[in-house]
Amino acid sequence: MADDISFVEQSDVADADHGDVARPKESQRDPVMLRERLGVWLTGVQGADAMIEDLRIPSANGMSSETILFDARWSGQVHRLVARVAPLAESDPVFATYDLDRQYAVMRRVAETTEVPVPALFWSEPDPGPLGSPFFVMERIDGVIPPDVMPYTFGSWVTEASDDDRALLERSAVETIAAIHATPVDDDLLEAPGDGETPLRAHVRRLRSFYEWAGDGHPRSPLIERAFGWLDDNIPAESAAALSWGDARIGNMIFDEFRPVAVLDWEMACLGPRELDLGWTIFLHRFFQDITEMAGLPGLPHFLGRARVAEIYREATGYEVRDLDFYITYASIIHAVIMYRIQIRAIAFGHATVPDDPDDMIMHRATVDAMIAGTYWADEDDEGSGS
């Protein structure tokens, strides 16, 4: 396998598309100031002998929370750490709110109750005072991450792996998602549905609210609004709810020898059907695969295919996956709303202009259109075993 690299989160679902123009190329936080303020905070929580020995902000930082890598020493030991920091208000964040303390609590619950590999957690600081925004601190993990820029389907350690190793990656990733779904959850951990709501309908309601917030004062997307109508007409009966990771994809896992050694980025975690995560996993691969084929490259057409993901999940859990095509289509709609918001943000930064057709803000508009029309998979054979 490729040489180990230090963990740098590649967590944004639109990184490989035209949404990338909305990404600030540099942190708005001054590293010198951060080191000083983080050092003061660290001595307060860990003791007077604690000190920051090294700190850096990755150049490819996220559009949601920000990543700070640092080494800290206390009690004679050096600890390799990561701080996830909520974005500054002046950066026009992608989402309206950021609850890093809840994200920390979800990760802790998963770590305490399952075998899912979660980085060791150190502290959650909900007070924005020390760094200007809430943050939490966790262990830094070594390994390799399937890249988003350029997507791993364009040529990466994933495409260069043997069929057997790639099949191992595929199986171990889906088995990890299955293990996440076994996490005990309660109303104190995740937002409960409203009266008379199912978890899936609550999820759709929150997505619609996000779209309304993102589109306030901006041209609306006819495609997204038509897609919400499709959801109303096609929402299935749902299975018992579980902890949904939310951003379930291999780009949010660190791998060693083709097995996950860390699961990252829990800000979209919620209560929902298991198929929410499986549909998102499959769609995000299809999103990258479609881009790759448009570029004239083969990519990985059978990797994370619908039938294979359902089979691996069934073997791991005994659960028969239901209505998977609905959840893949729903994933494409979620992604469309996020991309719509990211393009509005890019326009605000002066990195893009308002298109004549608002649907052009959605790179995969043809995919969403085909999925809600039921034609996307018409000529598709995705029944391979991960090659």
N, C-alpha and C positions, 0 to 999 in steps of 0.2 A: 504494500500500500504506500501511498505517497507519504513524504516526510510529515511529521506532526507540525501543526501550526498552532499558535496560541489562539484561543477563542476570541473571535470578534463576531458579534451577532450580525447576521444578514437577514433581518427580520421583516422587511417591508414587502408586501405582496406585489407591489408594482415596480420593483426595482429594475426589471429588465425591459420595461416598456417606456413609452413616451412620458409616463408619469415621473420618470427620473429627473426631468427638468425641474420638478418642484423640490428636489432635494437640496437643501443648503449644502454647499460644498465644504464649508468649514463650520465648526462649532461656534456658537455665539458666546461661549464661555471662555474666559481667559485661563489657560492652563496654569499660569503662575498664581493667579488668584485662587483657582480651584485647589491647587496643592496646599496653599496656606490655610484656606478655610476648611478643607477636608481634614488637614492635620489637626487643627484646633478641635474639630468635632470628634476625631478619633481619640484624642487624649481624654475627652470628656466621657466617652463610652467605654474605653478600654483601659485607661490608666495613663499616668504621666510618662511612662517609658515608651509609649506607642509613638511611632513616627512614620511619615510617608518617605519611602526611599526612592520611588520612581513613579511618575504619572504621565500618561499620554492619552490623547483623545484620537481614536481612529479617524482617518480621513474620510472613510466611507461610513459616516454615522447614519443613524436611522432617521426616518421622518416622523416616527412616533416618539418613544422614549430615547434618550441619549445614552451612549455607552462611554464609560470612563474606565480605563485600565490602569491599575496601580499596584505597586508592591508596598506592603506595610510591615514594619517590624515591631514586635512586642514580645516580652518574655524571652528574648534571645532567639526568636524564630522569625523568618521571613514568610509572609503569607501573600500569595499571588491572588489578587482580588479584582472584582468587577463591580462598579456601581452603575445601576440603571437609574437615570434621573429623568423626571418628567420634563417635558419641553417648557421653555419660557413662553409666556403669553404673547410676547412680541414676535415670536417666530410663526404666528398663525398656525397653531398645531392642526394636525390632520383631524383629530377627534375633539369633541367638545369638552370632555372631561378625561382625566387620567387618575385611576385609583391604584397607585403602585403598592399601597399597603395591603389592599385586597389581593393583588397579584402575588405578593409575598406570602400571604396567608394560604392561598391556593397551592402554591409550590410547597409550602411546609406540610400541608395536609397530604399531598401526594407523596412526599418524601417519607412521611411518618407512617403511612398506611399501605404502601405498595412497594414493589421492587423497581419501579420506574426510576431511571437514572436522572436525578435532579441535582444540580450543583449544590454543594453545602451552603446553607444560608447563615449569614452572620447577623445582620441588623436590618431593620426597616425604620426609616426616619420620616414620619409623616409631616413633620414641621418643615415648612419651606425656608425657614430662617437660615440654616447653615449654608446651603448652596443655591438658594433662590427658588428651589422647587423641591418637593418630596423626592426621596430616593430610597433604594435599598442596596445592600451589599451582599455579594455572594462570591463563592470560589470561582477562580478562573480555571477552565478545563482545557487540556490539550487534546487535539484531534483534528479531523478534517471535516469540512462542511460542504455539501453540494452547493456550488456557487450560483448566485442569482445574476451576476453581471460578469461576463455574459452567462446566460443560463447554462446549467450543467449539461443540457442536451446538445449544446453546440460543440462540445469537446472538452472533457474534464476527466478527473480521475474516475468518475462514474461511467462515462462512455468507454474509457480505456480498460475498465475492469473486465475480467473474464465473465462469461455467462453465469458460472456458478457463484462467483463472488457477488455479482449484481443481484442474483436471485436471493442470496443470503441477506443483502442489504434490504431488499424489498420485503422479505419475510420478517426480518427482525424489526423493521420500522412499523409494519402493520401490527405485529405482536405487541410492540410498545404502546401503540394507540389502544389496543385491547386492554392492556394492563392499566392504562389511565382510566378507562371506563369502569374499573372495579373500585375506584376511590370512593370511600364513604362521603356523602355530602349532606349538608343540612342547610336550613334557611339562613343561618348565621354566616355561611361561607359564600353563597351565591344568591343573586336576586331571585326571589320566587316569582312565578307567574301571577298575574292579577286574578281577581275573582272571576271564575268561569273560563279562564285562559288555560290552554295547554302550554307546555314549554316551547313547542315549535311556534305556535301562534304568537307567544310573547316575543320570541326571537324575531319573527317577521315584523311585529309592531315596532320593536326597537330599531330595526333596520329602516323602516319607513320614517321613523322620527329622525334618524340620522340623515336620511336623504332630505327631509324637509328643512333641517337645520343647515345642511350643506348648500342647498339650493336657494336659501332665502336671499332675495335680491338678485338672483342670477337666472339666466335662461334655463328652463327645465328640459330634461331629457325625455322626449316622447317614448324612446325605447324602454327606459327604466319605468316610466309610468305604465306602459303596456305590460311590462314584466310583473309589476305588482298586481295587475289584474289577472295575469296568468296564475300567480301564486294563490290568489283568492279562489280561483276556479279549480285548482288542482291539488290543494294541500291534502296530504293523505292522513289516514288514521295513524297515530304514532305509537311507537313502542315505549316501554317504561324509560323514563329519563335517567341519564347518567351524567357524570362530569364530562362535559365536552371541552377539550383542549382549546378549540376555537380556531387557532392558526396551525392546524395539523398538517404539516408537510415536512419533507425530508430536509429542506433548507433551514428548518428550525431545530435540527438535530446535529450534534457533533458525533462523528463516527470514529471508531478505532477498529481496524480489522473488520470493517463492514458491519459492525454492530453499534447501536447507539450507546454512547457513554454520557450523554447529557441531552436533556430535552429543555428547550428554551422558549421564551416569548409566550407568556400566559395571559396577556392583557385582554384577549378575546374569550377567555374561559367563561363558561356559562352552564346552566342546566339545560339539557336537550337530548334528543334522540341520538343514539350512537352513530346513526347514518350521517349526522351533520359533519363529523370529523372525517368519515370515510369519503363522503362526497367532495369535501374540500381538498383532501389529499389527491384524489383522482383528478379533479378539475385543475388544480394548480400544475400538475404534471402535464395535462393536456394543453394548458395555456402555453407553457414553455415549448411543448412539442409542436404545436401549430405554428409558433413563431419560427421554430427551427426549420420546419418544412417549407415555410414561405421563403426562407433564405436559401432553399435548395439543398439542404443538408438532411441526412437520414434521421438524426436524433435517436430516440429510443421509443419506437411506436408501440411496442408491446409491454413496456415497463409500466407497472402500477395500473394495469388494465382492470376494467370493472370486474370481470369474472374472477381474475386472480386475486384481487383484493378481498372480494367476498369469500372466496375459498379459504384464504389464509385466516381471515377473521373467524370464520366458522370453525376451522380446525383449532383455533386458539381458545374459543369461548363456548362453542356449541350453539351459538346464536345464528339464526338464519337472517341475513341482511334483507331488508325490505325496501321497496320503492327507491332503489339506488339512483335511477335516472332522474327522479324528481330532485334528490338531494344534490346531484351533480349540477343540474340546471340551477337550483337555488344558489349553489356556490358561485356559479357564473354571474348571477344577479348581484350577490353580495360584492363580488369583485368589481362589477360595473359601478356600483354606488361608490365604492372606495376610490376607483379611478376617476370618477366624476369629481369627487371632492379634491383629489390631488391635482387635477387639471385646473380647477377653480383657484386653488392655491398657487399654481404656477402662473396663472394669469395675473393674480394679485402681485406676485414677485416681478412681473414684467418678463418672465421667461417664455410666455406663450401669449397668443392673442385669442380673443373670443371667436370661435369658428362660426360660419354661417349656419351650420347644422349642429346643434348641441350634442347630438349623438356621436359626432366625431371626437368628442372628448373621451370616448370609450374605445380603446384600441381593439378590443375583441367584440365589437358590436355585432359582427357577422356571426360569431359563435353564439352569443346570447340569442340572436334572432333565430338561428337554426335550432337551438336547443328548445326554445319555447314553441317552435313550430313542429318539433318532433322529428326533424330531418338530420340532425347533426350526426347521428350514428348510422345513417342509412347505408353507407358504403364502408363502414369501419369494421375492421377485424382486430379487436384488441384482446383476443383470448390467449395471447402468448403467456409464457411462464417467466417473464421478467427480462427477456433478452432485448 
